[in-house]
């Protein structure tokens, strides 16, 4: 977890911010009345972790430096690389806490032109032994689900830079690498990687082995894989769709309709899919297909619905083939490893759309749910509507 703390050093004490004189000392004045110090990662640190330091509001000549007992020596902050208005210019650095630092609270001081302009504190916790993470305790993975693994060895004496995870459940070894642009930038020794488990992997408990330089085994963890079974929420889920809505600037998935939308050849329509219990192995691979589309459409999760309590929804824009004749064309979405299959009938009109790029489609929905291991489809429901007479919200 990362914490952010901002400190405002108010201009007014001449002892802290002298005016620029012949000596070329820096002045703390950004037009807002002070120097702004932002420490990102100043809490919950361990020895070896990075602290992101941003200082704004210092103008004039002279080095901007930071010092603290947690750093091996005083660090020079670099000016921002990009050009910016004077009020937005600043200095930045990401020094590492020394591995020898003991847990505690330590002062941090920023100097500009040799004068103290801001102060704060850095909290350091104890070092932790290296840890290999595959899944949470008692977690069960589904075939096809995305698996992430990490190795955290921010600990004195650890120096390796090449790690791999191997398992009979994997089609190939997975390289674990450090990503300085990730959310864990402040841990320079966090190595991570992932893969989609094969959809064909059998139920069972597999061993995942972490290896270091030269193939040396470092640690092993169990991985439990089990496909959804009848009675599990994600076996057939609670799918609804496909439904349709336009692609204009005012488009809204919440207004998607299963009836009453029309679209011309060459137009574009958004295809919507909802599922109250999505299959963890297929969430990133939902696709809508139709002979009316120029190409299959990937349905991507609408992350804005992640925390509002509504069913997860997925949608994507489908371009209708130019020159397509009037008629009704099937739109198919298959999910839950083939156990759920729904077909919507998309009616393409012959009239040109005034918007040109979007329109609507009359829908006749055919729903079929098949179960693996059973004798095929168990039922078909047919719903019809006529344009202008009825609309149905998904």
N, C-alpha and C positions, 0 to 999 in steps of 0.2 A: 504494500500500500504506500502511495506517495502522498505527501502533504505539501501544501504551499503556504508560505507565510510572507507577507509583504511588510516592510518597515519604511516609514516615511520620516526622513531626517529633515526637519523644518529649517529653512534658511533664516538666519537672524543672529546667530552666534558668530561673531567675527573670528573667533579663535578656530572655528571649524571651516569656514569658507572665506578665505581672504580674496580680495579682488585681484584680477590679473594685473600684475605689475611687471617691471623689467625682468624679474626672475623667471617669468613664464609659468607661474603656478596656476593650477586649474581652479576654476570657479564652479561652485554648485549652484546652478540657476537654469532651470529648464522652462521658465515661463509659467510654471505652476507652483513655484514657491518651494522647491526642495529637491533633494536627491531621493530617488526611489530605488530601494534594494529589494530584489525578489529572490528568495532562496527556494528552489524546487528540489525536493529530496532532502530537506534539512532535518527531517524526523525519520525515525524507524530505519536509520542507517546501520550498516555493519562495517567493520574494518574492511577496506578495499572498495567500498561503494563510492559512487560519484555524487557530487553535489553540483547542481546547476545554479550558477550565479549570474544574475542580470542586474546591471546598474544603469539607470537612466538619470539624466539631468545634470551630468558633469560636462561643462564646456570649458574651453581654454586648452592650454598646453600642459604637458606633464603626464606621466604614466598613471594609470588607475590600477591599483594592486589590491589583493586580498590576502590576509594572513589569519592563521588560526593554529592553535596547538595540534589540531587534527591533520594538518598538512605538513609535509616534510620541510617546506620552506615557503617564503612569500611568493605568491603567484601573480603574474602580470595578466590583466584582463585585456582581451583583444577588442578593438572597435568593431561594431557591426560591419559586416562585409557590404551590405547594401546601402545605397544612398537613401537618406531620409531627411525630412525637415528637422531643423535643429532641436525641436521639442521632442522628437522621437528617436534621436540618436542615443546610442548607449554602448556599453561594454559587456563582454560575456566571457565565461570560462566554465569548464567542468572538471575541476580538480578531483583527485581521488583521495579518500581518507586513508591514511597510512595503516598498514596491516597491524602495526604494533599498538594502535590506540586502544585503550581500555574503555569499557562502558562508562558513560557519563555525559554531562552537558558542558560544552566548550564554547568560549567566545569566538566571534568572527568579526574582523575589522576590515573596512574598506577605506583605502587612502587614495586621494587624488592630488597629484603634485606634492606628495609628502604630507598632506593634511588629512586627518580623519574626517570622513564625510558620512559614514553610516556604520552601524554595528548591529549584530544579531547573535544568535546562538545556534550551534549545531548539536543535535542529540545523537548519541552513538549507542547502539545496543551491543550485546555480546555476539561473537562469531558463532556460526552454526556449522555443524559437520556437513559434508557434501550429501546431497539428497537427489535420488533419481525418482521421478514421478511419472507414472503411466496412467493410472485412473484413481479416482477417489475410492476409499474403502467401500466394499460391497457394491461398487458400480458394475453394471452389466452393459456391454457394448453390443450393438446390433450389426449384423453383416451389412457392409456398405457404409457404415457410419464413419465419420471423420474422427480419427484418434490423434490427439496431441500428446507429446512426451517432452519432458524437460529434465535437464541435469544442472543442478545449482551447486557449484563447488567453490563459492566465494569463501575461501578458507585459507589460512596461512599454509604455504608450501605447495598449493595446487598450481600447476603450470600447463597442463595439457591443452591443446587447441583443436584436437580432432577426435570426435566421438561418433559412434554408430549404435543404433538399436536394431537388434535382429530377433526374429521370432518365426516359428513355423506358420503363424497366421499371416505373415507379411509376404508379398510376392518378391520383395527385395529388401536389403538393409536400408534403413532410414538414417540419413546424416543429421546430426544435431549440431546446429550452428548458432552463433551469437548474432542477434540483429540489433545494432545500436539505435535503429529508428523505431523499435517496438516500445510498448508501454513499460517494458522492464529495462529501459536504457541505463538506469542508475546501477544496475548489477552487471558489470562487464564480464562476469563469469557465469552467466545464465545461458545455457545452450538448449535450443528447442528445435523440434521438427515434427512433422505429422504425415499421415497418409490416410486415404480412404480404404478401410478394410474391404477386401474382396467380397462381393455379394454372394460368392459361392463358399465362403468359409463355413465350416461345419461348427455346430454347437460344441463347446468344450472350454477347458481352461488351458491356456497356452502360456509358455514361459517367454518373457521378453528379456533379452540379455543386453546390457550396456557394455560396450567395449571401448577401450581407449587406444592410445598409440601402440602399434604392433599387434593389435587384436587382443590385448590383455583384457580379461573379464573384470569389470569393476563392480557390477551389481546386477541382480536379477529380480524381476517383479512378475506377479501373475497377471494375466489378462483373461477375463471371463467373457466369452462371446456366446450369445444365445439369440436365435431368431425369434420374432414375435410368434405367439401361439394363440389359438382361439381363446378368447376371454381377455387377452391383453388389450389395453386401450388402443395401442397402435397397430393391432392386427389388421383391422379394416378402417380404423379411425372414424372420424365424423366428417366426411368430405361433402362439400357442396360446390356445384359448378359443373361445367364452365359457365360463367356469366360474362357480360360485355359492357364496356363503357368507352366513351370517346377519348381522344388523345389531345384535345384542345388544352389551352392554358387553364381552363376552368374545370378540367376533368377531375372526377372524384370517385375513387373506388367504392366509397360508401353508397354511391348512387348506381352501381352496376345493376343491370337488369338481365333476367333470364328470358324476358319476352319484350318485344316491341322495339328493338334496335334494328336499324338498317344501315347498310354500307355499300358503296358502289365499287366497281372494279378500280384498282389503283388506290383505293382509300386505305385507312389504317384504323384498326380497332384494338383496344386493350382487352386481353383475355384474363379473367379473374378466377382464382381457385381458392377455396377456403377449406381448412381441415382443423377440427377441434382437437385432434390427436394425431399429428403428422408422424410419419415414419422417420425416425432419426437417420435411417440409411438413405433416404431419398430427398430430404428437404432441399438439398442444393442441386438436384437433378430433375426437378419437375419440368415437364415439357408438354406443350400443346401442339398437336399436328393436325393438318387439314390439307386436302387437295386444293383448297382455296387460297392457302398461304404461299407466299413466295419461298418460305423456308420454315422449318420447325421453330417454335418460339419458346425460349427458356423463360420459365415463370420464376421470378426472383422474390424472395421474401420481402414484404413491406416492413422494414424495421421500425417505422413510426407506430406500428401496432404492437410493439413488443411488450409494453407495460400497461396497456389500458384494459386488460381483462377480456378482450374480445378474442375470437378464434384467430389463430395465425392465418394470414392471407398472402397470396402470391399472385403476381401478375406480370405481364409483359406485352409490348406492342406487336401486333401481327399486321404485316403488309399484305393486302389482297392483290392477287395477280392481275395485271392489266390485261384487258381483252377477255376477261372471264365472262362467260355467258350468264344470263340470269338463271337463278335457281337456288336450290337448297343444298348446302355442302356440310358434311360432318366435321366437327371439331372434337378431337379425342384427347383426353388426359388419362394416363395410366399411373397409378400410384400403389404404394404398399406392396412392392415387388410383384405387381401383376394381380394382386388380390382385389383391387378396386379399379374399375374401368368405367368412365363416364363419357358419353358422347352428346354434344350439343349440335343442333342443326343450324348452321349459319345461312341466312337468306341474303343473297347478293342481288341488289337491284340493278336496273339498267340505267337509271337516271344518274347524271353527274352530280357530285356533291359540291355545294357552294364553297365549303371549306377546302375541298380538294384533298386534304390529307387525312381526314377523319370522317366517320359517319356512324351508322348504327346498324344493327343486324337483328332481323327477326329470328327468334330461337325456338326450335322444337327440341326439348331435352329428352334424351333416351338414357336411362341409367341402367347399368349392368354391373353386378358385383360377383366376381368369381373367386373361389377359394381354392388355394393350392391343395392338392390331394383329394379334392372332391370331383364330381363328374362334370364340371363346367359351370356355366352360368346357371344361377338358380332362379332368376326372375328378371323381368323387364317391365319398366313403367314408362308410359308415354304421356307426355303433357303437350298440348297444342294451344296456340293463341293466334290471334289475328292482329296485325298492326292497327293501332288506333282504337282498339276495343279493350285492351287489357295490358297492364304492365305488371311485372312481378319482380320485387327486389330480392337479391340474394342475401 
